[in-house]
Amino acid sequence: MECTGITRQLLQNLVTMRLIEPAQVTETGRYLYDQQTVTAVKAYLHWRDLGYPQAEIRRMFQHRFKRSTDDPAPSEEADR
């Protein structure tokens, strides 16, 4: 995550803690992240630097950055 300046280990920890998830995984197994994930990582770093405990950061992530995979697909009529 060159955009955020975090280490590979911290990135892996955030994925393991399920605070972030890749937007896409390539055929070769590389994880690709979108702008929403970059924003979430920056928020994590900000909250961590402010001294928030890990449990509180996790709670904030559940409310702010939870990906909605259960939402129905937008209807074709909405595109018209």
Sequence and secondary structure as in RCSB ss.txt:
>XXXX:A:sequence
MECTGITRQLLQNLVTMRLIEPAQVTETGRYLYDQQTVTAVKAYLHWRDLGYPQAEIRRMFQHRFKRSTDDPAPS
EEADR
>XXXX:A:secstr
 TTTT  HHHHHHHHHTTS   SEE TT  EE  HHHHHHHHHHHHHHHTT  HHHHHHHHHHHS   SSS    
GGGG 
